[in-house]
Amino acid sequence: MLKKVGDILHVSHDRRFVLRLSFIPPLGITVYDYAMKRLGSLYDIIGPVNSPYGLVKPNPELSNLSEFVGKSAYVRDVDLRKRRGGGHGRGR
Protein backbone atom coordinates (compact mmCIF):
# COMPACT_ATOMS: atom_id res chain seq x y z
CA MET A 1 0.00 0.00 0.00
CA LEU A 2 1.22 3.49 -0.80
CA LYS A 3 1.23 6.53 1.42
CA LYS A 4 1.44 10.00 -0.10
CA VAL A 5 4.61 11.71 1.08
CA GLY A 6 4.14 14.98 -0.82
CA ASP A 7 3.97 16.81 -4.13
CA ILE A 8 6.81 17.41 -6.56
CA LEU A 9 7.23 21.17 -6.92
CA HIS A 10 10.14 21.37 -9.35
CA VAL A 11 13.51 19.98 -10.41
CA SER A 12 16.51 21.83 -8.96
CA HIS A 13 19.46 23.02 -11.04
CA ASP A 14 21.45 19.95 -9.91
CA ARG A 15 18.68 17.58 -11.14
CA ARG A 16 17.04 16.82 -7.79
CA PHE A 17 13.31 16.66 -7.12
CA VAL A 18 12.02 19.21 -4.60
CA LEU A 19 8.93 17.97 -2.73
CA ARG A 20 6.57 19.72 -0.35
CA LEU A 21 6.26 17.04 2.29
CA SER A 22 2.97 16.11 3.97
CA PHE A 23 4.89 14.33 6.78
CA ILE A 24 8.55 13.75 7.61
CA PRO A 25 9.68 10.29 6.46
CA PRO A 26 13.05 8.76 7.32
CA LEU A 27 16.04 9.72 5.19
CA GLY A 28 17.03 7.21 2.55
CA ILE A 29 13.49 5.96 1.94
CA THR A 30 12.57 5.12 -1.65
CA VAL A 31 10.06 7.45 -3.31
CA TYR A 32 7.63 6.30 -6.04
CA ASP A 33 5.01 7.77 -8.33
CA TYR A 34 1.44 6.45 -8.30
CA ALA A 35 2.28 3.76 -10.88
CA MET A 36 5.00 2.42 -8.53
CA LYS A 37 7.76 3.78 -10.76
CA ARG A 38 10.83 4.37 -8.59
CA LEU A 39 11.57 8.10 -8.62
CA GLY A 40 14.58 8.02 -6.30
CA SER A 41 15.50 8.25 -2.63
CA LEU A 42 15.00 10.99 -0.08
CA TYR A 43 18.39 12.39 0.91
CA ASP A 44 17.65 15.67 2.71
CA ILE A 45 14.86 17.53 4.47
CA ILE A 46 14.95 21.33 4.50
CA GLY A 47 12.81 24.22 5.63
CA PRO A 48 10.74 24.83 8.74
CA VAL A 49 9.35 21.94 10.77
CA ASN A 50 5.74 22.96 10.17
CA SER A 51 6.23 23.16 6.37
CA PRO A 52 9.13 20.86 5.37
CA TYR A 53 10.54 20.20 1.92
CA GLY A 54 12.33 17.07 0.81
CA LEU A 55 15.12 16.64 -1.71
CA VAL A 56 15.06 13.42 -3.70
CA LYS A 57 18.04 12.11 -5.64
CA PRO A 58 16.42 10.76 -8.82
CA ASN A 59 16.76 7.25 -10.16
CA PRO A 60 19.45 7.31 -12.92
CA GLU A 61 17.06 5.46 -15.25
CA LEU A 62 14.72 8.49 -15.40
CA SER A 63 15.44 10.63 -18.43
CA ASN A 64 12.81 13.38 -18.42
CA LEU A 65 12.50 14.57 -14.83
CA SER A 66 10.22 17.49 -15.66
CA GLU A 67 7.35 15.13 -16.55
CA PHE A 68 6.93 14.39 -12.82
CA VAL A 69 6.60 18.04 -11.74
CA GLY A 70 3.16 18.71 -10.28
CA LYS A 71 2.51 15.06 -9.50
CA SER A 72 2.31 13.38 -6.12
CA ALA A 73 5.07 11.24 -4.66
CA TYR A 74 4.54 8.17 -2.47
CA VAL A 75 6.36 5.80 -0.14
CA ARG A 76 5.44 2.22 0.64
CA ASP A 77 3.96 1.44 4.07
CA VAL A 78 6.28 -1.55 4.27
CA ASP A 79 9.31 0.73 3.95
CA LEU A 80 7.99 3.04 6.67
CA ARG A 81 7.50 0.13 9.07
CA LYS A 82 11.01 -1.18 8.36
CA ARG A 83 12.57 2.20 9.09
CA ARG A 84 10.87 2.79 12.43
CA GLY A 85 13.44 1.74 14.94
CA GLY A 86 13.63 1.61 18.68
CA GLY A 87 16.37 4.19 19.08
CA HIS A 88 19.77 3.84 20.70
CA GLY A 89 20.25 1.04 23.17
CA ARG A 90 16.68 -0.20 23.42
CA GLY A 91 15.97 -3.86 23.82
CA ARG A 92 19.45 -4.88 24.87
C-alpha positions as CSV (number, residue, x, y, z in Angstrom):
1,M,0.0,0.0,0.0
2,L,1.2,3.5,-0.8
3,K,1.2,6.5,1.4
4,K,1.4,10.0,-0.1
5,V,4.6,11.7,1.1
6,G,4.1,15.0,-0.8
7,D,4.0,16.8,-4.1
8,I,6.8,17.4,-6.6
9,L,7.2,21.2,-6.9
10,H,10.1,21.4,-9.3
11,V,13.5,20.0,-10.4
12,S,16.5,21.8,-9.0
13,H,19.5,23.0,-11.0
14,D,21.5,20.0,-9.9
15,R,18.7,17.6,-11.1
16,R,17.0,16.8,-7.8
17,F,13.3,16.7,-7.1
18,V,12.0,19.2,-4.6
19,L,8.9,18.0,-2.7
20,R,6.6,19.7,-0.4
21,L,6.3,17.0,2.3
22,S,3.0,16.1,4.0
23,F,4.9,14.3,6.8
24,I,8.5,13.8,7.6
25,P,9.7,10.3,6.5
26,P,13.1,8.8,7.3
27,L,16.0,9.7,5.2
28,G,17.0,7.2,2.5
29,I,13.5,6.0,1.9
30,T,12.6,5.1,-1.6
31,V,10.1,7.5,-3.3
32,Y,7.6,6.3,-6.0
33,D,5.0,7.8,-8.3
34,Y,1.4,6.5,-8.3
35,A,2.3,3.8,-10.9
36,M,5.0,2.4,-8.5
37,K,7.8,3.8,-10.8
38,R,10.8,4.4,-8.6
39,L,11.6,8.1,-8.6
40,G,14.6,8.0,-6.3
41,S,15.5,8.2,-2.6
42,L,15.0,11.0,-0.1
43,Y,18.4,12.4,0.9
44,D,17.6,15.7,2.7
45,I,14.9,17.5,4.5
46,I,15.0,21.3,4.5
47,G,12.8,24.2,5.6
48,P,10.7,24.8,8.7
49,V,9.4,21.9,10.8
50,N,5.7,23.0,10.2
51,S,6.2,23.2,6.4
52,P,9.1,20.9,5.4
53,Y,10.5,20.2,1.9
54,G,12.3,17.1,0.8
55,L,15.1,16.6,-1.7
56,V,15.1,13.4,-3.7
57,K,18.0,12.1,-5.6
58,P,16.4,10.8,-8.8
59,N,16.8,7.3,-10.2
60,P,19.4,7.3,-12.9
61,E,17.1,5.5,-15.2
62,L,14.7,8.5,-15.4
63,S,15.4,10.6,-18.4
64,N,12.8,13.4,-18.4
65,L,12.5,14.6,-14.8
66,S,10.2,17.5,-15.7
67,E,7.4,15.1,-16.6
68,F,6.9,14.4,-12.8
69,V,6.6,18.0,-11.7
70,G,3.2,18.7,-10.3
71,K,2.5,15.1,-9.5
72,S,2.3,13.4,-6.1
73,A,5.1,11.2,-4.7
74,Y,4.5,8.2,-2.5
75,V,6.4,5.8,-0.1
76,R,5.4,2.2,0.6
77,D,4.0,1.4,4.1
78,V,6.3,-1.6,4.3
79,D,9.3,0.7,3.9
80,L,8.0,3.0,6.7
81,R,7.5,0.1,9.1
82,K,11.0,-1.2,8.4
83,R,12.6,2.2,9.1
84,R,10.9,2.8,12.4
85,G,13.4,1.7,14.9
86,G,13.6,1.6,18.7
87,G,16.4,4.2,19.1
88,H,19.8,3.8,20.7
89,G,20.3,1.0,23.2
90,R,16.7,-0.2,23.4
91,G,16.0,-3.9,23.8
92,R,19.4,-4.9,24.9
